[in-house]
Amino acid sequence: MTDYRLVSAGLSDPGLKRERNEDSVHVDDEQCFFLVADGMGGHENGALASQTAVQGFRALRLPDDFEEAIRAAALRMHEVNDRLVRMREETNVSQMGTTAVALLVRGHRFAVVWVGDSRAYILRRGGLFQLSTDHTHVQDLVDQGILSSFEAKDHPMGHVLTRALGVQETVQVDIVEDTIEPGDRFLLCSDGLSGPVPEDVIRELVAEGAPEYAVGMLIKAAHANGAPDNVTAIVVEARDLA
């Protein structure tokens, strides 16, 4: 299914300020598929939303073909959105939704499929590059040239999402794809990590040790910076088969 040996680790932590963990994580080494979901809506509603997203993908058998697998993953995002909208309407809940960011690997190629502001990064040749673009009001202002990246960093509306699963009847799913190089490492994370931890620190820790060790260190770094939100991270390394 892949031209590389994937070594992965994922961990979700409630952080230091939240009573409940509304994040969910899905690591499927067999299907070379990985997902982080960050629920919204408060307590049970947020946790239920992110768990619903993960359950939807656990029940999905992805095709071996790269393009078909991407289409299946994107379609399941839409199906999860439909299910969450129905759940919200049936229970008369005003707020229930989740972000979702997924990594899919086939052969020597990868794709990132996402909705919301949970992020995907790639560590390549010592540099950390963000693959996803946040679906937030502030990111829209940056894209329009109204705000600089520096001004956006601590903007008070930084967490106002423009897209999430379960919020509206229809949702746009974004996809990026590229080829893999030996030694590439991928990071999927909720904003509980990317928010409080500086990107240069994330870069150093993603590169450190085995993926399991790197994930643990990333969670510790979030705690060291106050961990005001739930923290979830998956690190996936592409190693040569030899």
Protein Blocks (a to p, Z undefined) as FASTA:
>chain_A
ZZbdcdddddddebjmbfbdcbdcdddfknopacddddehijjlmmmmmmmmmmmmmmpc
cdfblklmmmmmmmmmmmmmmmmmmmmmmnopabdcddddddddehjbccdddedjbdcd
ddeehiacdfbdcddfklmmmmnomacfklmmmgcklmmcfbdehkambdcddddddddd
ehiacddddfklmmmpcfklmmmmmmgojfklmmmmmmmmmmmnopaaccdddddddddf
ZZ
